[in-house]
Amino acid sequence: MQAVDPAAGPSLAPEETKAPAASCLTGDHPDVPPDAGVNFRHSGWRYDRDLVHLALRRTAAPAARLDRFAHCGRNAWVLRSRTDPDRVRLASAKCHDRWCRPCQRERATRVAANLRGKLLGGCHRFVTLSLRSCDADLAVQLDRLHRCLRCLRRTAWWSTRVTGGATFIEVTRNGTTGLWHPHVHMIIEGKHLPVGELSRRWLAVTGDSPIVDIRLIRNDAAVARYVAKYLCKAVPAAIVRDPGSLDIAIRALHGRRTMATFGRWRGFDLDAPPPDEIWDCVAPLDAILAEARAGEPAARALLAQLRRPDQCQASLPVSTPPPKPAAPLLFE
């Protein structure tokens, strides 16, 4: 397999490659030609992807957004790092949609990397604040969660103990009662927060919710991955597979920030891209797939390398998740 002249390949800012317009998903849909990059990029969640696309249409998402979502992964090229030839990745059109699992997985990888650097050498705590479950509309509960969080952070008790941090919103739903359960995870730096006192303060601003949790972070890298995973899924899979719940979640989360920094962390870009790295174009993905189907050993080896999560986790989902490692000791 011969390398392609980089001049013949795409621009090496490939994430913004423009995708052609369409009105439905590619792949198994008969009225849209299949695309190797789209199928390869989304092979691990094809069923849920169709459900999300239908929900976006039901909730009146703009045509341009539907087009980007449908063609995420088009114009895919294989790139190889010039500084580390063992590293390869895919470059393609990206939709960057909150509901696109591969795009959010890539974002989570960036956030985790940035958090690891930020947490080094400091004393940080992991805090969870929850609202008591109720039958109010999800959008109303999210508004209330943000409002109560602002009230807590404006108290003298909080501001004299917490110097900065980051917040991550998660939305779940009770499988038995059907009630929504939005809550916030935080990484904070500052003085010790007694859990009993935090519970009383949180109850004071919410009026009915004393549920809190505080843990000292002991493993910076593991906690960074743990927190960033919330960006990989806007909602749990059970909600994605319930059309009514999915529609509610899409409408309620539209335009909302689910990740933010505050205090001394304000201005720190959790989503900053990694340092510049030079990548050389190897070949279009569809050409490599064709060679692999013909039995070309080099092409098959390259595809196997692309599917390894440690090689391409920043830009490509895998069909089968890797085995879960033993749970690290995250907190004290």
SETOR-913168 format. One record per residue: x, y, z of N, C-alpha, C in turn. Coordinates in pm, whole numbers, plus 50000, padded with zeros to 5 digits. Layout:
<pts>
XYZXYZXYZ...
</pts>
This chain:
<pts>
500854988150000500005000050000500885012450000500705020749903501545032549889500885044449955501705052750018501185064850080500775074849973499745082450003499255092549910500005105449934500275112649828500905125749840500035134649927500575140150038499765148650126499105160150053499745165049947499155176249875497835172449811497635159349788496395154949726495305152349829495655152849955494705149750060493985162050108493195160450215492435171650268493325181050347492775192550380493465201750469493685195050603494795198250669495075192050797494435199450913493305205950885492375209750989491075202650952491115188950950490075181250884488735181250955488705185151082487455184351153486395193451094486815203651021485855213050967485555210450820485945198750768485665195550630484185196550604483805203150498482395205350470481765192750414480665188650470479955176850422478875180950324478575172750223477495175750131476165175250202475195182450151473885183050214473125170150194472305166850291471395155450282470315157350385469265149350380468155151150472467895138850557468685128150543468515116350625469855109550642469915099550728471185093150757471665084750640472995083850632473585075250531473705061250587474235052250509474445038550555473365029350505472435025650593471405016050558470205022250487470185035450475469035041750410469185040950259468175035850188468335033250045468455045549959467965057050007467995068849921469255077149936470215072750016471485079750032472615069750011473565072649922474675063149898475455060950027475905048650053476695046150173478045053150165478585056750277479865063550283480745056050382481965052550337482855044450421483175051350552483465064350545483835071450667482695072250767481475074750719480325075550808480085061950874480075051450795479825038150850480905034050950482165037050918483265033351005483215041151136482965054151127482955062751245481815059251340480675055251284479485053251366479095038551381480035029551353479705015351356479305010551496479765017151599479495012551735478165016851792477435025551723476155030151782475125032851673475125024751569474265027351452472785027851490472345018651574470925018251610470535030751688471285034051792470975045951872471105058651787472015058751693472195070451607470935073051525470315062451473469065064151401467975069851491467935065051616466925070051709467135084951738468395088951756468685103051783468315111651663468665106751543468345114551423466845116551408466065106051432464605107451425464095117251530464685116851649464255126151754464595140551718465755142751659466115156251616465125161551512464675152651424463675156851326462335159651393461945151351489460665153651558460675166651636461825170451689461925182651769462295194851685462145193551553462295204751459463705210551458464715201951460466085206751446466265212851307467065223351294467275229551162467855219651062467545222050935468015213050830469545212150827470225223350851471685223250848472245214150958471615214251074472075205551183471835190851148470705187751090470425174051048471425169350943471785178350852472775174850749474115171650812474575180250905475865177850969475845164751046474755162051117474645149751194474675137551103473935138250992473845126850901475165123650834475985133850809477205131750731478475132850816478325132250946479495132051034480345119751000481575121950961482465111150922482765110550774482125119050696482375118850551483775124250519484225121050397485515125450347486625121150443486605108450483487535103350583488875099750520489945104650582491315101350543492045095750665492945086750638493815081450743495075090050749495415094350870496595102650891497575095250983498855098050964499885092251048500735103551106501045102451234501845112751300503265112751245503745124651214505115125651164506125123751277505785127751398506715126551510506655112651574505525105751561505385092251617504645083651516505355077151424504695069551316503795058251364503905054351490503005044051541501605049251568501445062451567500135068351594499425071551464498185067151453497345070051336496005075151385495285081751297493955086651331493165088751203491875091051219491025094451106490725109351110490755115550995490315129350979489085129050890488055136450928486815136250851485975148250887484835149450819483845159350861483325155650999483105165551084482595163251220481365172151241480355166751305479165174851331479255182451463480065177751558480235183951690478915185151766477955176651734476645177551797476675171151936475945177152028475865171852164475355157452165474545153752068473925140652066474685130651980475815134551924476645125451843477665118951936477565106051955478415099252051479905099952017480325097451891481755098651862482295112751884481535122851844482005136651864482135139852013481185135252094481275137852236482375129652302482655117652249483765109852303485085117152279485235122952161486455130652133486555142752225485425149252247485435160852336485815156552478485275145352522485605140452656487085137452669487705132352563489145129652566489925142552584489515153152513490185166152529490015171552670488785170852720488515176052854489325168452959489365155252946490125147253043491595150953041492155152852921493565156552911493825170152976492935179752952493105193053011492925192753163491985184753210491775183653354492985177453423493585167353360494755161153421495845171553447496075180153349497085190553368496705200453475495425203753483494965213553581495015208153724494815195253740494745189353874496105186153934497135186053851498465182153899498945191454011499415185454118500065193154224499155200754317497855198654309496965206054397496095196754481495335202754571494395195254653492995198454605492305188454553490995190554493489995180454548488735184354540487655175754588486585174054480485915162654488484835159654394483525160754470482655169654424481405172654494480225169654402479185163554456477945161254383476805167654460475995175454390474835181954448473595177454371472605172654441471405167254376470155174454423469155174654336467825179554371466925167754402466015169754496465035159454524464175157254399463935144554366463155141454247461735146854261461215151954148459845156954146459295155254006458015158153989457375156153859457375168653773458195178653808458265190853727458935187953593458655196453496459265195153364460795195653377461485188053292462945187453300463575201253282463065209153189463625222553168463485231053294462365229853363462145237253487463145232753593463375219753603464315214653702465745219053671466115219353544467465223953508467635238753541466615246653514466665260853552466865262253703466125254253778466225254953924467595250453971468135239853911469465235153952470515246053931470505252553815471465263353790471255274853887470015278253914469725289454005470215286354146469955274254195470395270554330471915269954339472555265154232474025264654232474605278654241474035288054165474505302054172474325307654313473195304754374472945309854510473965304254609474275291554598475255285554689476615291954671477035293854545478375299254520478485313854561477375320854576477405334954616477405336754767477245325954843477255327254988478675329655038478785336855148480105339455206480755326455252479945317255303480485304355349481215297255236480605296855117481225289955002482435297654951482295310754932483355318654869484615319554953484505317855085485695318055170486385304355177485745294255125486315280755131486685274954995486015279554890486255274054757486815285154669487995282654611488645292854528488345291454379487935279654336487645277854194487305263354163486925260954038486605247353999485835246653870485255234953844484485232553722483235224753758482165227153681480895220353703480505212453579479845201053602479385192253495477975187653528477025190653441475635186953463475365173053405474685164653480474265151553431472755150353448472115143853350470665141753353470395126853348469665121753446469225107853447467715107753473467135095553466465705094053493465495081153570464705081853675464435070153757463615060053677464155047953662463485037953582462185032953642462015034553773460795029953840459715040553844460105052653888459115063453902458955071653775459975071253687459915079553566460255094053589460685097353711461005111353744462405114853696462565127053644463865131953601464735134853722466055133453703466985135753814468225143153763468125156253739469325163953703470155166653827471475165853814472365168853926473685174153870474475179653958475725186053915476905179353986477935176253908479215171553961480195183153952481025184654053481975195754058483355190854099484365196754038485735195554089486075209154147486445209454273486705222254339488085222054404488645233954419489875235454495489605245454607490285243554720490075252454834490165244854964489515250055065489575244255199488615232355211488785225155320487915213755350486475218455368485535210955311484105213755326483475202355408483045204955529482355194655607481075190555536480875177555516479735173055438478415176855506478375176355640477155180055710476785194655689477795203355692477535217555672477125220455528477785213855432477395215655292475955211155271475575200055332474205195255320473215205555373473525211555487472635221855542472585234155452473715238055396473735249755307472955246955178473105234855126472385231355002470885230655028470495225455143469085225155180468525239255193469345248355245468885262055264468575268955130469375266155027469145272954900468115265754814467955252454833466975245054753465615244254819465605244254953464335243255025463905229055054464455219054981463985205355003465035194654973466285198654943467255188854894468555189454975468725180255071469965179955148471005170255093470745164554975471585153554924472855159054861474005156254924475305160654873476325149554894477435150654827478535141154847479845148554823480845146154908482165152354894483225141554910484195141454818485295131854828486605138654788487655135354862488985140454829489525132654710490015139954610490535133454490491935128154518492135115354492493435109154515494135105254384493385103354279493945098954150493495108954044494365118654013493995129453922493565124353786494355115353727494065110653592492745103053587492525094353685491295086453686490065095253705490165105253792489035114253814488765122553688489805126753620489615134353496488825126053396489165113353382488415104653292486995102553343486845100853472485535098353533484585110053509485095122253527484255133953509483955136153360484985134553276484795137253134483835127353069483625115853130482735106053069481315111553058480955121153143479605126653136479385134053004480475137952938480335144452809480105134452697480415121752721480235111452619478775108052599477965110752696476545107352685475725119052738474935124852650474065135552697473065130152799472575117952774471665111052865471975096152858471525088252954471765073752948471065067252828471525055152794470985048152677469495045352692469015043052813467595040152832466725051852787467215064152804466455075752760466515076952608467675073952549467795074552404466795065052338466535053852402465655043652342464195045352381463875056352448462495059752480462175072752406461445072152293461255084052210460695096052285459695093852371459125105152443460135111752535460885103752610461895109352701463015116252623463415110252511464485116252432464075129852378462855130952331462375143952281462385154452391461955150552510461955159952623463385164352655464315154852657465705158252690466325167252584466065164652457466625173052351466125187352364464835188852388464285202452402464825209352528464895201852639465315208052766466775211952765467635204252697469075206952697469495216352584468575219552495468935228052381469465241652428470655245052383471245258052415471815259152554471805248552633472305249252770473765244852776474525251252860475885247052888475855236652999476435225252974476485214853076477875213853139478775222753103480135222853156480585237253168481145241153283481575254953303482655255453411483395266453414484385268753518483995281153598484545282453718484215293853803485415297153892485345308953956486415313154046487745314453974488805309754037490135310653978490275302353851489365293153831489405285053709488745292253591488055303153618487385310253510488415314453404488115311853281489055314653173489865302553131489885292153215490575279853179489695272153081490205269152964489435262852858489495247652874488455241852929488405227352946488415220052813487915226752710487765220452579488875224452482489975229652533491065234252445491625222552364491925224652236492495213852154493895210252201494355198352168495715194252207496755202452133498005202152178499065209552108499155205351962499585214851879499715212051736500635200251712500235191851619501025180251580500915178751429501985175151365501985173751219501555159651181500535158751098500015145951051500165145250900500625133950850500745131650706499595122850659499055126250542497975118250484498545104950433497855094250466498235081050416497405077550293496085077750307495185074450197493755076950241492815078250147491395078750186490985065750252490085066650349489665054650420489015044550327488205049150229487535039350142488545031550058489685037850022490705030649947491365019850034491595023250160492205013550250491235001950277489955005150292488974994550312488904985250191488974991150071488944982949950490164973749943491344978949978492544970749978492464959750084491874963150199491734953150304490794941850261489714945450191488794935150142489464926250038490414931849965491154924049865492264915649928492444916650059493434908450128494794914850143494934928050119496214934850133496614935150281497734928550319498124927750461498354941450525498994950650451499294963750510498004971250541497024970250451495754977150475495024971150595495044957950606494394951650720495074955450851496384956050848497114959950969496774974251009496644983150909496324997050938494924998350997493954990750944492604991150999492584985951142493354975451167493434970351304494024980851396494994988251348495604998851428494595010051455493795013451355492805023951371491755020251476491445007451485490405003051578490905001951721492215003051741492745002551877492455015651948491755015352063491395027752130492595035952175493705029552204494875037152249495545044452134495205040952009495805047451894494955059051843493635057751852492795067651783491615072051868491725071352000490585074352083490165088952074491035097752025490665111852017489835114851894489685105251802488985108751679488145097551622488015086251693487325075051631486715066051737485425062851725484855053151817485215039051775485115029751866485405015851833484115007951833484074997151753482854989351743482544982051873483574976751937483404969552062484224976352170483604980752281484374987452385485454978352440486624983952475487694975852533487274970852671487884960152720487554955352855487794966252958486914966853058487064976853162488184972853256489124982253286490174978953382489614978353523490404973053611489994972853752489754987053799488704989153876488345002653918489445008754003489965020553964491005026854044490435033254170491275035754265490845042754385490845057654352489645062754325489515076654280489515086454396488825082754501488565092354606488965086554741489025095354835489285091354975488035093855058
</pts>
